[in-house]
C-alpha cells in the first residue's frame, strides 16, 4: 500500500481521508492483502478518533480490527496454524 505509513499522526484530517480513499478501490486478491487493508483502515480511523474524539471513527476502527483478525485467523487455519 502506497500510503501505508507507520505514523499517521502527522497527517491532517483531509490527508487521512485521501490516504484511505487512495487505498479503498485497489484490488485485493489474497486474505493477507485484505487483512493489510483492514489494518490500515483501523489505523486511519483510530487516528481520526484520537484527533477528534470521534466515537463513530472509534467504532469504525474496531470493526476494521475485527475484520483484520478474522482474515488473519482464516489465513492461519488454511496454512495449518492454530486459529
Phi and psi restraints in degrees (range 20) as a CNS / XPLOR table:
assign (resid 1 and name C) (resid 2 and name N)
       (resid 2 and name CA) (resid 2 and name C) 1.0 -66.8 20.0 2
assign (resid 2 and name N) (resid 2 and name CA)
       (resid 2 and name C) (resid 3 and name N) 1.0 -34.6 20.0 2
assign (resid 2 and name C) (resid 3 and name N)
       (resid 3 and name CA) (resid 3 and name C) 1.0 -101.7 20.0 2
assign (resid 3 and name N) (resid 3 and name CA)
       (resid 3 and name C) (resid 4 and name N) 1.0 15.6 20.0 2
assign (resid 3 and name C) (resid 4 and name N)
       (resid 4 and name CA) (resid 4 and name C) 1.0 -80.4 20.0 2
assign (resid 4 and name N) (resid 4 and name CA)
       (resid 4 and name C) (resid 5 and name N) 1.0 73.7 20.0 2
assign (resid 4 and name C) (resid 5 and name N)
       (resid 5 and name CA) (resid 5 and name C) 1.0 -83.7 20.0 2
assign (resid 5 and name N) (resid 5 and name CA)
       (resid 5 and name C) (resid 6 and name N) 1.0 146.0 20.0 2
assign (resid 5 and name C) (resid 6 and name N)
       (resid 6 and name CA) (resid 6 and name C) 1.0 -67.3 20.0 2
assign (resid 6 and name N) (resid 6 and name CA)
       (resid 6 and name C) (resid 7 and name N) 1.0 -32.0 20.0 2
assign (resid 6 and name C) (resid 7 and name N)
       (resid 7 and name CA) (resid 7 and name C) 1.0 -122.8 20.0 2
assign (resid 7 and name N) (resid 7 and name CA)
       (resid 7 and name C) (resid 8 and name N) 1.0 104.8 20.0 2
assign (resid 7 and name C) (resid 8 and name N)
       (resid 8 and name CA) (resid 8 and name C) 1.0 -88.8 20.0 2
assign (resid 8 and name N) (resid 8 and name CA)
       (resid 8 and name C) (resid 9 and name N) 1.0 -5.2 20.0 2
assign (resid 8 and name C) (resid 9 and name N)
       (resid 9 and name CA) (resid 9 and name C) 1.0 -66.9 20.0 2
assign (resid 9 and name N) (resid 9 and name CA)
       (resid 9 and name C) (resid 10 and name N) 1.0 -18.4 20.0 2
assign (resid 9 and name C) (resid 10 and name N)
       (resid 10 and name CA) (resid 10 and name C) 1.0 -83.6 20.0 2
assign (resid 10 and name N) (resid 10 and name CA)
       (resid 10 and name C) (resid 11 and name N) 1.0 -10.2 20.0 2
assign (resid 10 and name C) (resid 11 and name N)
       (resid 11 and name CA) (resid 11 and name C) 1.0 -85.5 20.0 2
assign (resid 11 and name N) (resid 11 and name CA)
       (resid 11 and name C) (resid 12 and name N) 1.0 146.4 20.0 2
assign (resid 11 and name C) (resid 12 and name N)
       (resid 12 and name CA) (resid 12 and name C) 1.0 -76.9 20.0 2
assign (resid 12 and name N) (resid 12 and name CA)
       (resid 12 and name C) (resid 13 and name N) 1.0 169.6 20.0 2
assign (resid 12 and name C) (resid 13 and name N)
       (resid 13 and name CA) (resid 13 and name C) 1.0 -55.1 20.0 2
assign (resid 13 and name N) (resid 13 and name CA)
       (resid 13 and name C) (resid 14 and name N) 1.0 -50.8 20.0 2
assign (resid 13 and name C) (resid 14 and name N)
       (resid 14 and name CA) (resid 14 and name C) 1.0 -61.6 20.0 2
assign (resid 14 and name N) (resid 14 and name CA)
       (resid 14 and name C) (resid 15 and name N) 1.0 -35.2 20.0 2
assign (resid 14 and name C) (resid 15 and name N)
       (resid 15 and name CA) (resid 15 and name C) 1.0 -66.7 20.0 2
assign (resid 15 and name N) (resid 15 and name CA)
       (resid 15 and name C) (resid 16 and name N) 1.0 -38.2 20.0 2
assign (resid 15 and name C) (resid 16 and name N)
       (resid 16 and name CA) (resid 16 and name C) 1.0 -62.3 20.0 2
assign (resid 16 and name N) (resid 16 and name CA)
       (resid 16 and name C) (resid 17 and name N) 1.0 -44.4 20.0 2
assign (resid 16 and name C) (resid 17 and name N)
       (resid 17 and name CA) (resid 17 and name C) 1.0 -63.5 20.0 2
assign (resid 17 and name N) (resid 17 and name CA)
       (resid 17 and name C) (resid 18 and name N) 1.0 -44.0 20.0 2
assign (resid 17 and name C) (resid 18 and name N)
       (resid 18 and name CA) (resid 18 and name C) 1.0 -62.8 20.0 2
assign (resid 18 and name N) (resid 18 and name CA)
       (resid 18 and name C) (resid 19 and name N) 1.0 -41.3 20.0 2
assign (resid 18 and name C) (resid 19 and name N)
       (resid 19 and name CA) (resid 19 and name C) 1.0 -62.3 20.0 2
assign (resid 19 and name N) (resid 19 and name CA)
       (resid 19 and name C) (resid 20 and name N) 1.0 -43.1 20.0 2
assign (resid 19 and name C) (resid 20 and name N)
       (resid 20 and name CA) (resid 20 and name C) 1.0 -64.7 20.0 2
assign (resid 20 and name N) (resid 20 and name CA)
       (resid 20 and name C) (resid 21 and name N) 1.0 -47.3 20.0 2
assign (resid 20 and name C) (resid 21 and name N)
       (resid 21 and name CA) (resid 21 and name C) 1.0 -65.0 20.0 2
assign (resid 21 and name N) (resid 21 and name CA)
       (resid 21 and name C) (resid 22 and name N) 1.0 -32.2 20.0 2
assign (resid 21 and name C) (resid 22 and name N)
       (resid 22 and name CA) (resid 22 and name C) 1.0 -63.7 20.0 2
assign (resid 22 and name N) (resid 22 and name CA)
       (resid 22 and name C) (resid 23 and name N) 1.0 -30.8 20.0 2
assign (resid 22 and name C) (resid 23 and name N)
       (resid 23 and name CA) (resid 23 and name C) 1.0 -92.4 20.0 2
assign (resid 23 and name N) (resid 23 and name CA)
       (resid 23 and name C) (resid 24 and name N) 1.0 -19.1 20.0 2
assign (resid 23 and name C) (resid 24 and name N)
       (resid 24 and name CA) (resid 24 and name C) 1.0 -59.6 20.0 2
assign (resid 24 and name N) (resid 24 and name CA)
       (resid 24 and name C) (resid 25 and name N) 1.0 -47.6 20.0 2
assign (resid 24 and name C) (resid 25 and name N)
       (resid 25 and name CA) (resid 25 and name C) 1.0 -92.0 20.0 2
assign (resid 25 and name N) (resid 25 and name CA)
       (resid 25 and name C) (resid 26 and name N) 1.0 4.1 20.0 2
assign (resid 25 and name C) (resid 26 and name N)
       (resid 26 and name CA) (resid 26 and name C) 1.0 -70.5 20.0 2
assign (resid 26 and name N) (resid 26 and name CA)
       (resid 26 and name C) (resid 27 and name N) 1.0 139.2 20.0 2
assign (resid 26 and name C) (resid 27 and name N)
       (resid 27 and name CA) (resid 27 and name C) 1.0 -69.9 20.0 2
assign (resid 27 and name N) (resid 27 and name CA)
       (resid 27 and name C) (resid 28 and name N) 1.0 139.1 20.0 2
assign (resid 27 and name C) (resid 28 and name N)
       (resid 28 and name CA) (resid 28 and name C) 1.0 -128.5 20.0 2
assign (resid 28 and name N) (resid 28 and name CA)
       (resid 28 and name C) (resid 29 and name N) 1.0 118.2 20.0 2
assign (resid 28 and name C) (resid 29 and name N)
       (resid 29 and name CA) (resid 29 and name C) 1.0 -104.0 20.0 2
assign (resid 29 and name N) (resid 29 and name CA)
       (resid 29 and name C) (resid 30 and name N) 1.0 -19.9 20.0 2
assign (resid 29 and name C) (resid 30 and name N)
       (resid 30 and name CA) (resid 30 and name C) 1.0 -111.8 20.0 2
assign (resid 30 and name N) (resid 30 and name CA)
       (resid 30 and name C) (resid 31 and name N) 1.0 155.1 20.0 2
assign (resid 30 and name C) (resid 31 and name N)
       (resid 31 and name CA) (resid 31 and name C) 1.0 -58.7 20.0 2
assign (resid 31 and name N) (resid 31 and name CA)
       (resid 31 and name C) (resid 32 and name N) 1.0 -35.1 20.0 2
assign (resid 31 and name C) (resid 32 and name N)
       (resid 32 and name CA) (resid 32 and name C) 1.0 -65.0 20.0 2
assign (resid 32 and name N) (resid 32 and name CA)
       (resid 32 and name C) (resid 33 and name N) 1.0 -39.8 20.0 2
assign (resid 32 and name C) (resid 33 and name N)
       (resid 33 and name CA) (resid 33 and name C) 1.0 -66.3 20.0 2
assign (resid 33 and name N) (resid 33 and name CA)
       (resid 33 and name C) (resid 34 and name N) 1.0 -40.6 20.0 2
assign (resid 33 and name C) (resid 34 and name N)
       (resid 34 and name CA) (resid 34 and name C) 1.0 -67.4 20.0 2
assign (resid 34 and name N) (resid 34 and name CA)
       (resid 34 and name C) (resid 35 and name N) 1.0 -39.1 20.0 2
assign (resid 34 and name C) (resid 35 and name N)
       (resid 35 and name CA) (resid 35 and name C) 1.0 -63.3 20.0 2
assign (resid 35 and name N) (resid 35 and name CA)
       (resid 35 and name C) (resid 36 and name N) 1.0 -40.3 20.0 2
assign (resid 35 and name C) (resid 36 and name N)
       (resid 36 and name CA) (resid 36 and name C) 1.0 -63.0 20.0 2
assign (resid 36 and name N) (resid 36 and name CA)
       (resid 36 and name C) (resid 37 and name N) 1.0 -39.1 20.0 2
assign (resid 36 and name C) (resid 37 and name N)
       (resid 37 and name CA) (resid 37 and name C) 1.0 -63.9 20.0 2
assign (resid 37 and name N) (resid 37 and name CA)
       (resid 37 and name C) (resid 38 and name N) 1.0 -45.6 20.0 2
assign (resid 37 and name C) (resid 38 and name N)
       (resid 38 and name CA) (resid 38 and name C) 1.0 -65.6 20.0 2
assign (resid 38 and name N) (resid 38 and name CA)
       (resid 38 and name C) (resid 39 and name N) 1.0 -32.1 20.0 2
assign (resid 38 and name C) (resid 39 and name N)
       (resid 39 and name CA) (resid 39 and name C) 1.0 -64.1 20.0 2
assign (resid 39 and name N) (resid 39 and name CA)
       (resid 39 and name C) (resid 40 and name N) 1.0 -45.1 20.0 2
assign (resid 39 and name C) (resid 40 and name N)
       (resid 40 and name CA) (resid 40 and name C) 1.0 -61.7 20.0 2
assign (resid 40 and name N) (resid 40 and name CA)
       (resid 40 and name C) (resid 41 and name N) 1.0 -44.2 20.0 2
assign (resid 40 and name C) (resid 41 and name N)
       (resid 41 and name CA) (resid 41 and name C) 1.0 -59.7 20.0 2
assign (resid 41 and name N) (resid 41 and name CA)
       (resid 41 and name C) (resid 42 and name N) 1.0 -43.6 20.0 2
assign (resid 41 and name C) (resid 42 and name N)
       (resid 42 and name CA) (resid 42 and name C) 1.0 -61.5 20.0 2
assign (resid 42 and name N) (resid 42 and name CA)
       (resid 42 and name C) (resid 43 and name N) 1.0 -41.6 20.0 2
assign (resid 42 and name C) (resid 43 and name N)
       (resid 43 and name CA) (resid 43 and name C) 1.0 -65.9 20.0 2
assign (resid 43 and name N) (resid 43 and name CA)
       (resid 43 and name C) (resid 44 and name N) 1.0 -39.6 20.0 2
assign (resid 43 and name C) (resid 44 and name N)
       (resid 44 and name CA) (resid 44 and name C) 1.0 -63.2 20.0 2
assign (resid 44 and name N) (resid 44 and name CA)
       (resid 44 and name C) (resid 45 and name N) 1.0 -49.6 20.0 2
assign (resid 44 and name C) (resid 45 and name N)
       (resid 45 and name CA) (resid 45 and name C) 1.0 -70.3 20.0 2
assign (resid 45 and name N) (resid 45 and name CA)
       (resid 45 and name C) (resid 46 and name N) 1.0 -29.3 20.0 2
assign (resid 45 and name C) (resid 46 and name N)
       (resid 46 and name CA) (resid 46 and name C) 1.0 -65.0 20.0 2
assign (resid 46 and name N) (resid 46 and name CA)
       (resid 46 and name C) (resid 47 and name N) 1.0 -42.5 20.0 2
assign (resid 46 and name C) (resid 47 and name N)
       (resid 47 and name CA) (resid 47 and name C) 1.0 -61.9 20.0 2
assign (resid 47 and name N) (resid 47 and name CA)
       (resid 47 and name C) (resid 48 and name N) 1.0 -42.0 20.0 2
assign (resid 47 and name C) (resid 48 and name N)
       (resid 48 and name CA) (resid 48 and name C) 1.0 -64.9 20.0 2
assign (resid 48 and name N) (resid 48 and name CA)
       (resid 48 and name C) (resid 49 and name N) 1.0 -44.0 20.0 2
assign (resid 48 and name C) (resid 49 and name N)
       (resid 49 and name CA) (resid 49 and name C) 1.0 -61.6 20.0 2
assign (resid 49 and name N) (resid 49 and name CA)
       (resid 49 and name C) (resid 50 and name N) 1.0 -43.3 20.0 2
assign (resid 49 and name C) (resid 50 and name N)
       (resid 50 and name CA) (resid 50 and name C) 1.0 -69.9 20.0 2
assign (resid 50 and name N) (resid 50 and name CA)
       (resid 50 and name C) (resid 51 and name N) 1.0 -39.8 20.0 2
assign (resid 50 and name C) (resid 51 and name N)
       (resid 51 and name CA) (resid 51 and name C) 1.0 -67.7 20.0 2
assign (resid 51 and name N) (resid 51 and name CA)
       (resid 51 and name C) (resid 52 and name N) 1.0 -43.5 20.0 2
assign (resid 51 and name C) (resid 52 and name N)
       (resid 52 and name CA) (resid 52 and name C) 1.0 -107.7 20.0 2
assign (resid 52 and name N) (resid 52 and name CA)
       (resid 52 and name C) (resid 53 and name N) 1.0 4.3 20.0 2
assign (resid 52 and name C) (resid 53 and name N)
       (resid 53 and name CA) (resid 53 and name C) 1.0 50.2 20.0 2
assign (resid 53 and name N) (resid 53 and name CA)
       (resid 53 and name C) (resid 54 and name N) 1.0 48.9 20.0 2
assign (resid 53 and name C) (resid 54 and name N)
       (resid 54 and name CA) (resid 54 and name C) 1.0 -99.9 20.0 2
assign (resid 54 and name N) (resid 54 and name CA)
       (resid 54 and name C) (resid 55 and name N) 1.0 108.4 20.0 2
assign (resid 54 and name C) (resid 55 and name N)
       (resid 55 and name CA) (resid 55 and name C) 1.0 -67.1 20.0 2
assign (resid 55 and name N) (resid 55 and name CA)
       (resid 55 and name C) (resid 56 and name N) 1.0 -29.6 20.0 2
assign (resid 55 and name C) (resid 56 and name N)
       (resid 56 and name CA) (resid 56 and name C) 1.0 -65.8 20.0 2
assign (resid 56 and name N) (resid 56 and name CA)
       (resid 56 and name C) (resid 57 and name N) 1.0 -41.2 20.0 2
assign (resid 56 and name C) (resid 57 and name N)
       (resid 57 and name CA) (resid 57 and name C) 1.0 -66.3 20.0 2
assign (resid 57 and name N) (resid 57 and name CA)
       (resid 57 and name C) (resid 58 and name N) 1.0 -37.2 20.0 2
assign (resid 57 and name C) (resid 58 and name N)
       (resid 58 and name CA) (resid 58 and name C) 1.0 -63.1 20.0 2
assign (resid 58 and name N) (resid 58 and name CA)
       (resid 58 and name C) (resid 59 and name N) 1.0 -41.0 20.0 2
assign (resid 58 and name C) (resid 59 and name N)
       (resid 59 and name CA) (resid 59 and name C) 1.0 -66.1 20.0 2
assign (resid 59 and name N) (resid 59 and name CA)
       (resid 59 and name C) (resid 60 and name N) 1.0 -40.3 20.0 2
assign (resid 59 and name C) (resid 60 and name N)
       (resid 60 and name CA) (resid 60 and name C) 1.0 -62.8 20.0 2
assign (resid 60 and name N) (resid 60 and name CA)
       (resid 60 and name C) (resid 61 and name N) 1.0 -39.5 20.0 2
assign (resid 60 and name C) (resid 61 and name N)
       (resid 61 and name CA) (resid 61 and name C) 1.0 -64.4 20.0 2
assign (resid 61 and name N) (resid 61 and name CA)
       (resid 61 and name C) (resid 62 and name N) 1.0 -42.2 20.0 2
assign (resid 61 and name C) (resid 62 and name N)
       (resid 62 and name CA) (resid 62 and name C) 1.0 -63.1 20.0 2
assign (resid 62 and name N) (resid 62 and name CA)
       (resid 62 and name C) (resid 63 and name N) 1.0 -42.8 20.0 2
assign (resid 62 and name C) (resid 63 and name N)
       (resid 63 and name CA) (resid 63 and name C) 1.0 -63.4 20.0 2
assign (resid 63 and name N) (resid 63 and name CA)
       (resid 63 and name C) (resid 64 and name N) 1.0 -39.7 20.0 2
assign (resid 63 and name C) (resid 64 and name N)
       (resid 64 and name CA) (resid 64 and name C) 1.0 -65.0 20.0 2
assign (resid 64 and name N) (resid 64 and name CA)
       (resid 64 and name C) (resid 65 and name N) 1.0 -38.8 20.0 2
assign (resid 64 and name C) (resid 65 and name N)
       (resid 65 and name CA) (resid 65 and name C) 1.0 -65.2 20.0 2
assign (resid 65 and name N) (resid 65 and name CA)
       (resid 65 and name C) (resid 66 and name N) 1.0 -38.7 20.0 2
assign (resid 65 and name C) (resid 66 and name N)
       (resid 66 and name CA) (resid 66 and name C) 1.0 -62.9 20.0 2
assign (resid 66 and name N) (resid 66 and name CA)
       (resid 66 and name C) (resid 67 and name N) 1.0 -45.2 20.0 2
assign (resid 66 and name C) (resid 67 and name N)
       (resid 67 and name CA) (resid 67 and name C) 1.0 -61.8 20.0 2
assign (resid 67 and name N) (resid 67 and name CA)
       (resid 67 and name C) (resid 68 and name N) 1.0 -43.3 20.0 2
assign (resid 67 and name C) (resid 68 and name N)
       (resid 68 and name CA) (resid 68 and name C) 1.0 -60.4 20.0 2
assign (resid 68 and name N) (resid 68 and name CA)
       (resid 68 and name C) (resid 69 and name N) 1.0 -46.6 20.0 2
assign (resid 68 and name C) (resid 69 and name N)
       (resid 69 and name CA) (resid 69 and name C) 1.0 -64.0 20.0 2
assign (resid 69 and name N) (resid 69 and name CA)
       (resid 69 and name C) (resid 70 and name N) 1.0 -38.1 20.0 2
assign (resid 69 and name C) (resid 70 and name N)
       (resid 70 and name CA) (resid 70 and name C) 1.0 -63.1 20.0 2
assign (resid 70 and name N) (resid 70 and name CA)
       (resid 70 and name C) (resid 71 and name N) 1.0 -45.2 20.0 2
assign (resid 70 and name C) (resid 71 and name N)
       (resid 71 and name CA) (resid 71 and name C) 1.0 -63.7 20.0 2
assign (resid 71 and name N) (resid 71 and name CA)
       (resid 71 and name C) (resid 72 and name N) 1.0 -41.2 20.0 2
assign (resid 71 and name C) (resid 72 and name N)
       (resid 72 and name CA) (resid 72 and name C) 1.0 -65.7 20.0 2
assign (resid 72 and name N) (resid 72 and name CA)
       (resid 72 and name C) (resid 73 and name N) 1.0 -38.6 20.0 2
assign (resid 72 and name C) (resid 73 and name N)
       (resid 73 and name CA) (resid 73 and name C) 1.0 -64.9 20.0 2
assign (resid 73 and name N) (resid 73 and name CA)
       (resid 73 and name C) (resid 74 and name N) 1.0 -41.0 20.0 2
assign (resid 73 and name C) (resid 74 and name N)
       (resid 74 and name CA) (resid 74 and name C) 1.0 -63.4 20.0 2
assign (resid 74 and name N) (resid 74 and name CA)
       (resid 74 and name C) (resid 75 and name N) 1.0 -41.3 20.0 2
assign (resid 74 and name C) (resid 75 and name N)
       (resid 75 and name CA) (resid 75 and name C) 1.0 -63.4 20.0 2
assign (resid 75 and name N) (resid 75 and name CA)
       (resid 75 and name C) (resid 76 and name N) 1.0 -43.6 20.0 2
assign (resid 75 and name C) (resid 76 and name N)
       (resid 76 and name CA) (resid 76 and name C) 1.0 -61.7 20.0 2
assign (resid 76 and name N) (resid 76 and name CA)
       (resid 76 and name C) (resid 77 and name N) 1.0 -41.8 20.0 2
assign (resid 76 and name C) (resid 77 and name N)
       (resid 77 and name CA) (resid 77 and name C) 1.0 -64.7 20.0 2
assign (resid 77 and name N) (resid 77 and name CA)
       (resid 77 and name C) (resid 78 and name N) 1.0 -44.7 20.0 2
assign (resid 77 and name C) (resid 78 and name N)
       (resid 78 and name CA) (resid 78 and name C) 1.0 -63.8 20.0 2
assign (resid 78 and name N) (resid 78 and name CA)
       (resid 78 and name C) (resid 79 and name N) 1.0 -36.9 20.0 2
assign (resid 78 and name C) (resid 79 and name N)
       (resid 79 and name CA) (resid 79 and name C) 1.0 -84.0 20.0 2
assign (resid 79 and name N) (resid 79 and name CA)
       (resid 79 and name C) (resid 80 and name N) 1.0 5.1 20.0 2
assign (resid 79 and name C) (resid 80 and name N)
       (resid 80 and name CA) (resid 80 and name C) 1.0 89.2 20.0 2
assign (resid 80 and name N) (resid 80 and name CA)
       (resid 80 and name C) (resid 81 and name N) 1.0 5.4 20.0 2
assign (resid 80 and name C) (resid 81 and name N)
       (resid 81 and name CA) (resid 81 and name C) 1.0 -84.3 20.0 2
assign (resid 81 and name N) (resid 81 and name CA)
       (resid 81 and name C) (resid 82 and name N) 1.0 177.1 20.0 2
assign (resid 81 and name C) (resid 82 and name N)
       (resid 82 and name CA) (resid 82 and name C) 1.0 -86.1 20.0 2
assign (resid 82 and name N) (resid 82 and name CA)
       (resid 82 and name C) (resid 83 and name N) 1.0 138.8 20.0 2
